[in-house]
Amino acid sequence: MITCVVEYTIDPAKIEAFEAFARAWIVLVRKHGGVHHGYFLPGEGASDKAMALFSFESLAAYEAYRALFGVDPQFVAADRIRDESGCVLRYERTFMRPLLPEA
């Protein structure tokens, strides 16, 4: 399993647009075989940080999902929310492997 951790710098004045962007990607990750662990948004005070975590069974499965970027109309529409609103200022993607509690 591989988990993608995406750290965002967002425009706090455009949080509603970011939430629409996030909801669209949750659906797309699930639709294409991933497990979305959620978006984590600012909770108190002024903050421009947000985070998303989602997992795929393997890097190959993630790469199959990524191959749809810019091609699949639903992926294009989800990115359009970000691009047209300017809700995301920057993001950084890191791949991690989870160490889970033993059953």
C-alpha positions in Angstrom: 0.0 0.0 0.0 1.1 3.5 -0.8 -0.4 6.6 0.8 -0.2 10.0 -0.9 0.0 12.9 1.5 -0.8 16.3 -0.1 0.0 19.4 1.9 -1.8 22.5 0.6 -1.3 26.2 1.0 -4.8 27.6 0.4 -6.4 31.0 0.2 -8.5 31.1 3.4 -10.9 33.5 1.8 -11.7 30.8 -0.8 -12.4 27.9 1.6 -15.8 27.1 0.0 -14.1 26.6 -3.4 -11.4 24.4 -1.8 -14.1 22.3 -0.2 -15.8 21.8 -3.5 -12.5 20.9 -5.1 -11.8 18.4 -2.2 -15.2 16.8 -2.5 -14.7 16.2 -6.2 -11.3 14.5 -5.6 -12.7 12.3 -2.8 -15.2 10.9 -5.4 -12.5 10.4 -8.1 -10.1 8.6 -5.8 -12.8 6.2 -4.6 -14.1 5.7 -8.2 -10.7 4.8 -9.4 -9.7 2.2 -6.8 -8.2 4.3 -4.0 -9.2 4.8 -0.4 -9.6 8.5 0.5 -8.8 9.2 4.2 -10.2 12.8 4.0 -9.1 16.3 3.7 -8.1 18.1 6.9 -9.0 21.8 6.8 -8.2 24.7 9.2 -10.3 24.4 12.3 -9.6 27.4 14.4 -8.1 30.8 13.7 -6.6 32.1 10.5 -4.7 29.4 8.7 -3.7 28.7 5.1 -2.8 25.0 5.6 -4.8 22.0 4.5 -4.0 18.4 4.0 -5.3 15.3 2.1 -4.4 11.6 2.6 -5.4 8.8 0.2 -4.1 5.4 -0.5 -3.8 3.0 -3.4 -2.9 -0.7 -3.2 0.4 0.0 -5.1 2.4 2.7 -6.9 1.2 1.1 -10.2 -2.4 1.5 -9.1 -1.7 5.1 -8.3 0.0 5.7 -11.6 -3.1 4.2 -13.5 -5.2 6.7 -11.6 -2.8 9.6 -12.4 -2.9 8.7 -16.1 -6.4 10.1 -16.2 -5.3 13.6 -15.2 -5.9 16.1 -18.0 -7.7 13.4 -20.0 -10.8 12.2 -18.2 -13.6 14.9 -18.2 -14.3 14.5 -14.5 -10.6 15.0 -13.6 -10.5 18.1 -15.8 -13.6 19.5 -14.2 -12.2 18.9 -10.7 -9.0 20.7 -11.6 -11.0 23.6 -13.1 -12.5 24.3 -9.7 -9.0 24.8 -8.3 -7.7 26.7 -11.3 -10.6 29.1 -11.8 -11.1 29.9 -8.1 -7.5 30.2 -7.1 -8.2 28.4 -3.9 -4.9 26.5 -3.9 -1.8 28.6 -3.8 0.7 25.7 -3.6 0.8 22.0 -2.9 3.4 19.4 -2.2 2.9 15.6 -2.7 4.7 13.0 -0.6 4.3 9.2 -0.8 4.5 7.2 2.4 3.8 3.7 3.5 1.7 3.2 6.5 2.8 1.3 9.6 -0.5 0.1 11.1 -1.2 -1.5 14.5 -1.0 -5.2 14.5 -4.4 -6.9 14.8 
